[in-house]
């Protein structure tokens, strides 16, 4: 057997795997080209869900109510249009013009304070179609055209495509983020031609992730919008770690192929370990009761895996392919050394930790008292979309318009009427609408009971025909009093007998004259519109508008009052639906999700760190540092007097812990290695900070920039709040791992040693000099630092913790 064969036989599994990937790089190129083309063509298959309420658990009241309304009711599109600096007469003319638009069924406007005050007019426009219907969208466009010459504020969901707007914004954000990232990579690289390699690897990984999202059927608009940017921010450091390893091996004198193999064999283990903390945070996110957490978590976790596959299998070949350009474009190290910073941190090691602990305790209180909101319309943002700005402006002049729907079992119009009357008397209720208070004529409602003579007058039909109609209706309902008693004494809700008239007319049983036909058809149109919106197959819908915000004590108390009124008649068979009920459902699940994510993320990360460092004390120090940054991050809304969207907290707290703990791991690993080699803990921490700074700066700055760009440029309140919190949290984590963490490592060094799992304090620390034979694990100094399994004889000075199956001091030859 040759020396080369023996060397290959003794190689580790990782080296053999790395050699296979590097040597078969052309085959991997072909595979990645095929996969990239397939995934690129599959991106269009991904279905995007714009409705966050679909991710509510099926057991919540909001989800149950929305399901029923989707199945049984039509909800026509509406718009609130406010014209400022206009006279009443001008406004009246505008209202008349809007009513003539094809597709507009009603424009509510009068001289009351509900529609005109302070030289401002408010038109409540109802369309003949749902918010997404082309006819309603065309009508809304015409409304915009008609009021374009006025100081107009328009709040509507008709024609509002938030997903398309968001994708457009994220495209701009991605371009800007890419430019910033390229600049950072150029600054921190050793060769300018490293950057094209990074770009190719990430582009392929991003396409792989986006193209496989159709596996899940649908993904949320939030995930679809931010997944690419977050994948870039979370996983770019994998490529950086591998490339830096490759450049180090080249600097050590290896040729390109051997350097590639050596770097990959080391990077696979390092990157896989690093990714576990990030994935663990995303797994915790997936366990949220609100299923959008699962949606975001699984897509981002898949993105991390796609990034690792691209780094492990595609990047080695690209480094070989670009080897000559990389060597030709090498440049001097542009990253500054921060040894002065490290020495300063050593000097204040007894000052900063107590300050950090005091600040963290205060921030626990601040973050717990942050005003979390659960409706996107309640978020305080600096970059609000036009429709939110318009809605806020209208609310400031004419008050809030909070819509609440109530579903009750169908059929008893007297109970519905009683509920509507009592609800309308509540001080916060502006309007109450149901079939039981829809006027048929001069104060008479379409659900009022009428006899044949009253119905004939209302419908414009002959009284004798009305009597025959009532008798036929009574026979169909097996109510024989209509036949055997005086028919004028028989009364029926007008809506029921009118529907029966329409059925008989459509069958040809009843024939009407031209004038009667016209009036009945007009009534049919009005009735069809009301029934489609207010009465389904099994449920009736009552609709209230309230002058309250969508969430908070006031609207939640109003929900309780409405439920109490309806429960007197229907018991538990009452369902409330609307943004207020949605907000309350989300708020009730928030505390559980918050605790679950916080505990599980910290637990997962600590377990991973426990196996990584084999010390019980070290994970506590690292997690405390990052958890402190999370508490500080979410204290800002409280201190600034603003609110925080709950989803931003849940998402960012898990990502911040899982991703930024990597910065702490990088510094800790460097410190533990250097402490053994240098002997002086203070010098070791100074050098560790200096050597770790490029990695922490590169990865951290990318995530910080990506987060702040999303937060500042996106007009979607949900996306903006997630981005802002992520950017701020990452920046805080960077600051803490570069300041507080090194001091924790210095002050907690004895704790780290005493809580070492494989070398615990029950094993004696040995100070020996001479010759020693042992078989076991050694950690310490043997004329240099050693941490590993050893079998053999040591001759020299030993200052180490020893876990050995056999250990014995031997006599030196000089003593014989």
C-alpha positions, 0 to 999 in steps of 0.5 A: 500500500502506497503512502497516498493510499494509507493517507486516504485510508486514515482520512476522516469521514468529513475529509472524504466527503469534502474530497468527493464534493470538490472532485465531483464539482462538475456533476454538482454544477449540473445538478444545481443548474437543473434544480435552479431552473426547476425552482425558478419555474416553480416560483409562479406556482406559489399561492400567497395568502393575504388574510392573516385571520386564516392562520387563527386556530379553527376554535377561535370565534373570529375564525368560526365567524369568518368561515360562516360569513364566507359560506353564507353571506356576500359582503359588498365593498364599501368606501369612506370618502372625505372631501375637505374644504368644501361647502355643503351644496358642493358636497351634495352635487358630488354625492349625486354624481357618485350615485350615478356611477355604474357599480355604485348602489348607494351613497349615504350623505346628508346634512347631519354631523355624521356626514358634514362638519367643519367644511368637510363632507363624508360619503359612505359609498356602497358598491354592487360587488365584493371588494375584489370584484372587477365591477366594484374596482372599476367603480372605485376607480371612477369614484377616485376620478370624480373626486380627484379635483378635491382635497380627498381622503379615501379609505377602502379595501376595494381594489386594494392589492397590498400583496402587489404593493408589498412585493414592489417595495421588497424588490426595492429593499432587496436591491438596496440591501444587496448593494449594501451587502456587496459593499460590506463584503468587499470591505471585509473580504481578502479578494474582490472576486470572493463577492461574485461567488457569494452572490451566485451561492446566495442567488441559487439558495434563494431560488431553491427556497422560493421555488419549493414554497409551493410544497406547502400549498400557500404561504402568507404574504408576510413570509413571501415578502420578507423570506428572501431578505431574512434568508440572506441576512441569516445565512450569508455568514455560512458562505463567509465562514467557508470562504474565510477558511479557504483563504486561510488554508491558501495562506498556509501554503496549500494548493487550491484543491487541497485548501478547498477540501481542508476548508470544507471538511472544517466548515461543514461541522462549524456551519452545521453547529452554527445553524442549529441555534438559528433553526432552533429559534425558528422551530420555536416559532413554528409552535405558535398557536397562531399558525402564521408562526409555523408558516414563517418558521418552516419557510425560513428553516427551509431557507437555512437548509437551502443555503447550507446545501448551496454552501456545502455543495456548490461553493467548493466548485465555484472557489475552484472555478474562480481560483485564478481571479480570486488570487489575482484580485487579492487586496490588503486587509481593510478591517481595522484591528480593535485591540484598544477596544478589547483592552478597554473592555478588560479595564471596565470588566467590574463596571459594565456587568453590574450596569448591564444587569441593572439595565436588564432588570429595568428592561424586563419591566419595560418590555412587559409593559410595552403596549402590544397591539393586535390589529394592523390598523392600530400600529403606530408607524412612521411610514404608513400606507395612503389608505391608513393615512386617509382612515386616520384623517377621516377618524380625526374629523368624523370619528371611528368606524369600527364594524362589528358583525353578529351572527345569530341563528336564522328565523326569528325576526322579533328577536333580531329586532329586539337586539337591534333596538337595544344595541342601537341605544348603546352610546358607542353604536352609530348604526345597527343594521339587520333585516329586522330594521330594513324599511320596506315603506314608511317606517314599516320593516321588511320583517314586520308581520302584515295581513293581505291588505297591508301587503297588497298596499306595499307590493302594489298588487290587487288585494284579492290576489294578495289574499289568494297568495296568503292562502297558498302560502299558508297551505305550503307551510301547513298553517291551515288557519289561512284557509279556514279562517278569515284570510285578513286575520292571517299575518306573515312577515312580509319578507316571507310572503314576498319571497313566496310571491316571487317563487310563484311569479317565476313559476308562471303561477302568478301573472302581474300587470306592467306597473305591478311587475315593475314595482315587484321587480324593484322590491326584488332587487332591494330584497336580494341585496339585503338577503345576500348580506344579512341572511344566509342558509342557517344564520342571520347577520346583524352589522354594527358600526361603533365610534371606538378604536378596534382594540382596547378596553372600550371596544372589548367592553362593547363586545361584551355588552353586545354579547350580553344583549344577544345571549338573552335571546339565543344563549350561547349561539352568538358569534361576534366577528370583526377586527375587534374580535380578531384583536381580542382572539390574538391578544388571548393567544399572545401570552401563551405564544409569548411564553412558549416561544421565549422558553423554548427558544432559550431552552433549545439554544442552551441545550445546543450550547451545552453539547457544543461547549460541554459546560453548564455555566457557559450557556447561561452566560451566552443566553443571558447576554442575548436575552438581555438584548431582547429585553432591551430591544422591546423596551424601546416602544415603551420608552418612546411611548409607541406601540408594538405589533405582537407578531413582530415581538414573537417573530423577532424574539425567536430570530434574534435569539437563534441568529445573534447567539452565533456572534457570542459563540464565535467570540467564545470559541476564540477565547477558549482556544486562545486562553489555552495557547496564551495562558493569560486570560486578559490577553486571550479575550483581547485577541479573541475580540480582535479576531472575531470582529470581522465575522461579527461585523460582516454578519451583524451589519448585514442583518442590521441593514436588512432589518432597518431597510424593511422597517423604514421603506415598507408601508405594510405595518406588519412587515415594517414593525418586524424589520424595525425590531429585527434591525434594532435587536441585531444592533443591540446584540452586536454591541452587547457581545462586543462589550458585556460578553467578554467581561462575563467570560473573564469574570465567569471563567472559574464558573465555566471550568467548574461546570465543565461536564466532561471534566468536572470538579470531582476529578482532581486537577494535576500539577505534575512534572516528569513522565506520565502514562495515561489513557483518557481525556486531557484538557490543559497545558502540556508545554502548550494547550491540549484538549483531546483524547490521549493514549500514550506517554507524556514527558514534561510539565503537566497542568491539566484536568485529567479523565483517564482510564489508566494514569500512572507517574513513571520514574524518569531515567535519571532517577534510576 
